Amino acid sequence: MIQLRKANDRGHANHGWLDSWHTFSFADYHDPEHVSFSALRVINEDRVTPGEGFPTHPHRDMEIITYVLEGALEHQDSLGTGSVIRPGEVQRMSAGTGIRHSEFNHSQSEPVHFLQIWILPNRQGVQPGYEQKRIDLNEVIGKLRLVASPDGRDGSLTIHQDARVYAARLNGSEVAHTLAPGRRAWLQVARGAVKLNETTLHAGDGAAIENESVLRLTADGSAEVLLFDLP
């Protein structure tokens, strides 16, 4: 079963400096039918104007993944980490027992466009941690490239949950993913349009997937997606 979550049906908040679309309930947006899906708690599509951002604030007991689509995002946290995240890079922050961080547009002239993803951890009270990795673009063109997993295999980020996150860029190509019995999945389209089995999705659309054994993704034009294989 594939249940479509259209882009314009998401929650929306425009604060001037921040334009944010919420796939699941977040902040002042609450939808009892879209609070989470399996361990996937948040997918926010954010656009931040030049030089603006999120001041220092706390988190606990959450696996937070940042995936930049355009521009550059500057990160600072209470672990002493300072970095800039650009397209082709992916970041993981384990909030665990508590962490404080800020995220700002690194540019004074160009906006930044990114996805912020929260995954519920499989246990609480882990030691806070940070990880950032560069993904070879050749490994995501026409392929599902693992970018986060519970064991960090294949050069992926390590998360405290039995979930796997894949990224792919498609252009006239097809990729397939097999779901093990009892597993669920979520597909999020970051750019372009794709067909998931017989369902068409456009940029900003998502899909909850249950009781499907094989997922086939095709795109006639240029598209970028994230696929979450979930417990």
N, C-alpha and C positions, 0 to 999 in steps of 0.2 A: 504494500500500500504506500502510495506517495501522496502526501498532503502538502499542497502548495501554500507558501506564505508570501503573498505579493508585496513588492517593495513599498507601495503606497499605503498598504494596510499596517505598516509598522508604526510604532510610536515616533513622534517627531518633536524636537525642541530646537528652536533657533534663538541663541542668546547674543546674536550679533557677531561676536568673535568666534562662536562655536555653532556649527550646524550639525546636528546629530540625529541619526535615525536608529531606533531601538527595535531589534528583532524580538526581544523578550522584555518583560517588565523591568523598568529601570528608573530610578529617581522618582520624579513625579508621574511617570507613566506606569499605570498598572492595568494589566489585562489578565484576568484570572485564567483565560484559556491559553495564554502564552507567557507563562512564568519561567519555564525552563523546558528542556528536552533532554531526558536522561541526565548525564552529568554536565551538559552544556547549559550554562546559566545566562550568559550575556554575549550578544554580538552587537556591538555598536559601530555604525559606520560614521566616522567623524571627519569633519573638515574644519580646520582651525586657521584663522587669518594670520598673516605675517606677524611675528613677534609676540603672539598671544599664546595662552595655554592654561593648564591646570596647575594652580599653586599647590604647594606641599600639602598632602592629605594622607590619612592612614588607611590601611587595609589589613584584614586578618583572614586566614584560612581560605585562600583562593589561589588558583593557578591562573595567572594573567598573561595572555599572549598578545603581542602587538605585531601587526602585519602592515607595513607601510606600502601604499600603492603609488603615491606621488609625493614629492617633496622630502623633507627631512624632519625628524622628530627628536628633540633633545630630552634626555632622561637624566634625572638625578635622584638618588635615594639615600636612606639612612644607613645603608651598608657601606656607603662611600663610593658607590658606583656612579660614574658619569660617562655618558656615551651619546652618540647620535645614530639614529636608526634610519636607514634609507631603503628604497626599493631593492629587493634582492637580499634583504636581511630580515631576520625574525628574532624577536625577543621573548624571553620567558622570565616572569618574576613570580616566585613563590612567596606569598604573603605570610603564610604559616602563623607563628606566634605573634606577628605584628611587624609591619614595615611602613615607613613613610616615604612618599615619593612625589615628584613633580614631573610633568610632561609639557614641553613648550615647543612651538614651532621654531625650528632652528634658524629659519630664514626671516629676514626683515622685509622681503619683497615678494616672496612666493607663498601661496597657501600650502598646507600639508593635508593629505587625504590618507586615512588609515582605518583599519579595522582593529578594535580592541575586543578581545575575547576573554571571557571568564569561564573556567572549568572548575567545577566543585572537586576538591581533592578527595582521595579515598580514605584519608585520615586527617584529623585535626592536630594542630600543635607541632607541625614540622618546623625545622629550622628555616628561617627565611633565606632565600637564595635568588641569584640573578644569573641569567645566561643569555648570550646573544651570538648568533651564528649567521654567516653569509651562505646563501644558497646559490650554487652555480646555476645560472639561468638555463644552460643547456640541459640540466637535469629536470626542469619543469616544462620544457617545450614538448608537447605531445606525450607527456608522461605524468603519472601521479607520483610526486616526490614527497616522501615522508619528511615532515618538518617538526613534528613533536610526537613523542611516544613515552611509554612508561620506563623503557630501558635505554633510551638514547641511541638506539641502533641506527645504522646508516647515516651517521652524522646529524641526527635530529636532536632537537631540544629534549630534555628529560622532564617529564611532568609526573606529579604524584596522583595518577589516575590511570585506570585501564582504558585509555582512550588513545586514538591515533589520529593525527591531523595531517592531511595531504594537501599539497598545492599543485595546480596544473595550469599551464597556458596552452590553449587549444586554438588551432587555426586550420580548419579543414581536416581535422584529425579526430580519431576516436580513441578513448581509453576505457578500460573496464576494471571494475573492482568487485571482488567476491566478498560477500558478508557471511561470516560464520553463523551457524544456527544460534538464534537467540540474540544476535547483535542488531543494533539499530544504527542509523546513520542520519546525518544532516548535511545537505549540500547548500553552500552559500555562493552565489554568483557575485563576484567582485566587479567584473567588467564584461561587456558583450552579452551574447545570448548563447545558451546551450540547450541541448535536448538531453534529458535524463530519461532513459528508456523511451517512453512515448510522451513525456511531459516536457513542454518547452518553458524555460526560465530565462528571464532577462536580468540585467544588472540590478542588484539590490534584492532580488527574489531569493527565497530560501525554500527548502523542502524537507519535511520530516519523512523519514523512510523507515518502514517496518515491514517485516515478513516478505522481504525481497532478497533473493539469493545472489543475483548478479546485477550490478549497476553499470550501465553503458552510457558514457558521456560523449556527445558529438557536438561539434561547432562548425558551421559553415564559414564564419568569419573569425576574427580575433576575439578570444574570451579568456578570462582568468577566473578560477574557482578555488574554493577551499572545500574539502570533503572531510567530515568528521566521522570516524568509525567508533561507535560508542557502546558501552555495556547495556 
